[in-house]
Amino acid sequence: MNALLQDWLIALAIAVASGLLVFALMRPLIGWLQRRAVLDIPNDRSSHTDATPRGGGVAVTAGILFGCIVWSVLDFSDFFVLVLLGMAALALVSWLDDRRGGLPVGLRFGVQMLAVGAVLALLPDFATVTQGAVPLWLERVVLFLAWLWFTNLFNFMDGINGITGVEMVTLGAGSVLVAAWQHPDLANAPGLVVAAAALGFLPWNWGRAKVFLGDVGSVPVGYLLGLLLLLLALSGAWAAALILPMYYWVDATYTLLRRGLRGEKVWQAHRSHFYQQGARKLGSHAAVALRIAALNLLLVGLAVASTYSWQAALVATGLAIAATAIVCRHFAESA
């Protein structure tokens, strides 16, 4: 058997095992969360009406860590081990906040900064997005802030059923597709593992959700996906790294800026994201998630196209922004 094909089959097998593990863990986990009263209680800012177990991310994060650890053993990398340690630390802190609530923001944010900063500190000097066009220290600062922002916006966007699972499939599988398009001689498992874990979680979070992901899932998953996007950018696919999560970063960033300009407390929970407006306007979480999934399919295609040349990158990025703006306008209640 061809060695590359064998590597891809191993990566796929690891991903499938991770997804099955997530799915198998979910039912007993939901029962345990209910008994422990780890519930998301609806309030005037919620997009749901029933008290629902919060913490499905325990199984999702466990499944992703399992798959990535197995892959790391087969393709050992000190760099990736540090990433997994950061992911585990974020999961622990986020779980404590899910379970007890009120964990100091400084503690949660401090662990995020440490997890991001430690990985960036290990990057060699030749690993650069701008290829020396800007000073290395300035690029590292920008990457630090961008990765930190993405980790948190991924958490902010986990507000209706199905949306995070859809995004995990897109970013996980999309990052693998773009990387394979650039380097067809290399197999890659982490993105496949994230996508498979999402597929194991989605049946429990679609329609009338039986469980929510919680910070224990959205924060470490956002951190890992942020890394996968960073690696794409470092490989030269900077446009693909921007295009793949286009809906998430446009919705989250625009909403934050709009609330800040209105003098609102941007750190407080709210219901003004475009996807939340869409859920009210369309009367269905699934309708919103499916529309975002359709947009994401287009974004994956544009991300791949963006790798052909810098001209293609600019055109693809422009088309991605336009398509995302159309979907946001479709969701907006005032549109």
C-alpha positions in Angstrom: 0.0 0.0 0.0 1.2 3.5 -0.8 2.7 5.1 2.3 0.7 8.4 1.9 -2.6 6.5 1.4 -1.8 4.5 4.5 -1.2 7.7 6.5 -4.5 9.2 5.3 -6.4 6.0 6.2 -4.9 6.1 9.7 -5.8 9.7 10.0 -9.4 8.9 8.9 -9.6 5.9 11.3 -8.5 8.1 14.2 -11.1 10.7 13.3 -13.9 8.2 13.0 -12.9 6.7 16.4 -12.9 10.2 18.0 -16.4 10.9 16.6 -17.8 7.6 17.8 -16.3 8.2 21.2 -18.0 11.6 21.4 -21.3 10.2 20.4 -21.1 7.2 22.8 -20.1 9.5 25.8 -22.9 12.0 25.2 -25.9 10.1 26.6 -24.4 9.1 30.0 -22.9 12.6 30.2 -26.3 14.3 29.7 -27.7 12.1 32.5 -24.8 13.1 34.8 -25.2 16.8 34.0 -28.9 16.6 34.7 -28.3 14.9 38.1 -25.7 17.4 39.0 -28.0 20.3 37.9 -25.4 21.7 35.5 -28.1 23.4 33.5 -28.4 26.5 31.3 -31.4 28.3 32.7 -33.2 30.5 30.1 -33.3 34.3 30.7 -34.3 37.3 28.6 -31.0 37.1 26.7 -31.3 33.4 25.9 -32.2 31.9 22.5 -33.8 28.8 24.1 -36.9 28.3 26.4 -36.1 25.2 28.4 -33.5 24.5 31.1 -30.9 22.4 29.2 -27.8 20.5 30.4 -24.7 22.6 29.7 -21.3 20.8 29.4 -21.5 18.6 26.3 -18.1 19.9 25.5 -16.7 17.5 28.1 -17.3 14.7 25.7 -16.3 16.8 22.6 -13.1 18.0 24.1 -12.2 14.5 25.4 -12.8 13.0 21.9 -10.7 15.6 20.3 -7.9 15.2 22.8 -8.0 11.4 22.4 -7.7 11.7 18.6 -5.0 14.3 18.6 -3.0 12.4 21.3 -3.1 9.2 19.2 -1.9 11.2 16.1 0.8 12.9 18.1 2.1 9.5 19.3 2.3 8.4 15.7 3.8 11.7 14.4 5.4 13.1 17.5 5.8 16.8 17.8 6.8 18.8 20.9 5.0 21.8 19.4 1.6 19.9 19.2 2.0 18.4 22.7 2.2 21.9 24.1 -1.0 22.8 22.1 -2.8 19.8 23.6 -1.7 20.8 27.1 -3.0 24.3 26.5 -6.3 22.9 25.2 -6.6 20.7 28.4 -5.9 23.7 30.7 -8.5 25.8 28.9 -11.1 23.0 29.2 -10.4 22.6 32.9 -10.8 26.3 33.7 -13.9 26.6 31.4 -15.5 23.5 33.1 -15.1 25.1 36.5 -16.8 28.2 35.2 -19.6 26.1 33.6 -20.0 24.1 36.8 -19.8 26.9 39.4 -20.1 30.1 37.4 -18.5 33.4 38.4 -14.9 32.4 37.8 -12.8 35.6 37.7 -12.5 36.9 34.1 -8.8 37.6 34.8 -8.1 34.0 35.5 -9.9 32.7 32.4 -8.3 35.3 30.2 -4.9 34.8 31.8 -5.0 31.0 31.0 -6.0 31.8 27.4 -3.1 34.3 27.1 -0.6 31.7 28.5 -1.9 29.0 26.2 -1.6 31.2 23.1 1.6 32.9 24.1 3.5 29.6 24.9 2.8 28.2 21.5 3.7 31.4 19.6 7.0 31.5 21.6 8.0 28.1 20.2 7.6 29.2 16.6 10.9 29.5 14.8 11.9 32.9 13.4 11.4 31.6 9.8 7.7 30.8 10.5 6.2 34.1 9.4 3.0 35.1 7.6 4.4 38.4 6.1 7.7 36.9 5.0 9.6 39.8 6.6 7.4 42.6 5.3 6.8 43.7 8.9 9.1 43.2 12.0 8.8 39.7 13.5 7.9 41.0 16.9 5.0 43.1 15.5 3.7 40.1 13.5 3.8 37.9 16.6 1.8 40.5 18.6 -0.8 40.6 15.8 -1.0 36.8 15.7 -1.3 36.7 19.5 -4.2 39.1 19.5 -5.9 37.5 16.5 -5.7 34.0 18.0 -6.9 35.2 21.4 -9.8 37.0 19.7 -10.7 34.0 17.7 -10.8 31.7 20.8 -13.2 34.1 22.4 -15.4 34.9 19.4 -15.8 31.1 18.9 -17.3 31.1 22.4 -19.4 34.2 21.8 -21.0 32.6 18.7 -22.1 29.4 20.4 -25.6 30.8 21.0 -28.1 28.6 19.1 -28.5 24.9 18.4 -26.3 23.4 15.7 -24.3 26.5 14.8 -21.0 25.5 16.5 -21.2 21.9 15.2 -21.6 23.2 11.7 -18.6 25.6 12.1 -16.4 22.9 13.6 -17.1 20.6 10.6 -16.4 23.4 8.2 -13.2 24.7 9.8 -11.9 21.2 10.6 -12.5 19.6 7.2 -11.8 22.9 5.4 -8.4 23.4 7.0 -7.5 19.8 6.0 -8.7 20.3 2.4 -6.7 23.5 1.9 -3.6 22.0 3.5 -3.8 18.9 1.4 -4.4 21.0 -1.7 -1.1 22.8 -1.0 0.9 19.8 0.2 -0.7 16.6 -1.2 2.3 14.6 0.1 1.3 15.2 3.7 -1.5 13.6 5.7 -3.2 15.6 8.5 -5.4 14.3 11.3 -6.3 17.1 13.8 -8.8 18.9 11.4 -10.5 15.6 10.6 -10.7 14.8 14.3 -12.4 18.2 15.0 -14.9 17.6 12.2 -15.7 14.0 13.3 -16.1 15.1 17.0 -18.6 17.7 15.7 -20.6 15.1 13.8 -20.7 13.0 17.0 -22.1 16.0 18.9 -24.5 17.4 16.4 -27.3 14.8 16.8 -27.6 15.8 20.5 -27.6 19.6 19.7 -29.8 19.8 16.6 -33.4 21.0 16.6 -34.6 20.8 20.2 -31.2 20.3 21.8 -30.6 17.7 24.5 -27.4 19.4 25.6 -25.3 22.5 25.0 -21.6 22.6 24.4 -20.7 25.0 27.2 -17.5 26.9 27.6 -15.7 23.6 28.3 -16.2 22.8 24.6 -16.3 26.1 22.8 -13.2 27.7 24.3 -10.7 24.8 23.8 -12.2 24.0 20.4 -11.9 27.6 19.4 -8.3 27.6 20.6 -7.4 24.5 18.5 -9.2 25.7 15.4 -7.4 29.1 15.8 -4.1 27.1 15.7 -5.2 25.3 12.5 -6.0 28.6 10.8 -2.7 30.0 12.0 -0.8 27.1 10.5 -2.6 27.7 7.2 -1.5 31.4 7.3 2.1 30.4 8.1 2.1 28.0 5.1 1.2 31.0 2.8 -2.5 30.4 2.7 -3.3 33.6 4.6 -6.4 34.3 2.5 -7.8 30.8 3.2 -7.2 31.4 7.0 -9.4 34.5 6.7 -12.0 33.0 4.4 -12.9 29.7 6.2 -14.2 31.4 9.4 -15.5 34.4 7.6 -19.1 34.2 8.9 -18.0 33.9 12.5 -15.5 36.7 12.6 -17.6 39.1 10.6 -20.7 38.5 12.8 -18.8 38.6 16.1 -16.6 41.5 15.3 -19.3 43.7 13.7 -21.7 43.0 16.6 -19.0 43.8 19.2 -18.1 47.1 17.5 -21.7 48.1 17.1 -22.5 47.4 20.8 -19.3 49.3 21.9 -20.3 52.3 19.8 -23.7 52.3 21.4 -22.1 52.4 24.8 -23.3 48.9 25.8 -21.3 46.6 28.0 -19.7 44.4 25.3 -18.8 41.6 27.8 -22.4 40.9 28.8 -24.6 38.3 27.2 -27.0 39.6 24.6 -29.2 38.6 21.6 -28.0 41.0 18.9 -25.7 38.7 16.8 -27.0 38.3 13.3 -27.5 34.6 13.8 -29.6 35.3 16.9 -31.7 37.8 14.9 -32.0 35.2 12.2 -33.3 32.6 14.7 -36.1 35.0 15.7 -36.8 36.1 12.2 -36.9 32.6 10.7 -38.4 30.9 13.8 -35.9 28.1 13.7 -32.3 27.5 14.9 -31.9 24.7 12.3 -32.9 27.1 9.5 -30.1 29.5 10.5 -27.5 26.7 10.9 -28.4 25.3 7.5 -28.0 28.6 5.8 -24.6 29.1 7.5 -23.6 25.6 6.4 -24.5 26.5 2.8 -22.4 29.7 3.0 -19.6 27.7 4.5 -19.5 25.3 1.6 -19.0 28.3 -0.7 -16.3 29.7 1.7 -14.4 26.3 1.6 -14.4 26.5 -2.2 -13.2 30.1 -2.2 -10.5 29.2 0.4 -9.1 26.5 -1.9 -9.3 28.9 -4.9 -7.4 31.6 -3.0 -4.3 29.4 -2.9 -3.6 29.7 -6.6 -2.1 33.2 -6.7 -2.2 36.5 -4.8 -4.7 37.8 -7.4 -6.9 34.8 -6.8 -6.6 35.4 -3.0 -7.8 39.0 -3.3 -10.7 38.0 -5.5 -11.7 35.1 -3.3 -11.5 37.2 -0.2 -13.7 39.9 -1.8 -16.3 37.3 -2.9 -16.3 35.8 0.6 -16.9 39.1 2.3 -19.8 39.9 -0.1 -21.4 36.5 0.4 -21.1 36.8 4.1 -22.6 40.3 4.1 -25.6 39.0 2.1 -26.2 36.2 4.6 -25.9 38.7 7.6 -28.4 41.0 5.9 -30.7 38.1 5.3 -30.6 37.4 9.1 -31.0 41.0 10.2 -34.4 41.7 11.6 -34.3 45.3 10.2 -33.4 44.1 6.7 
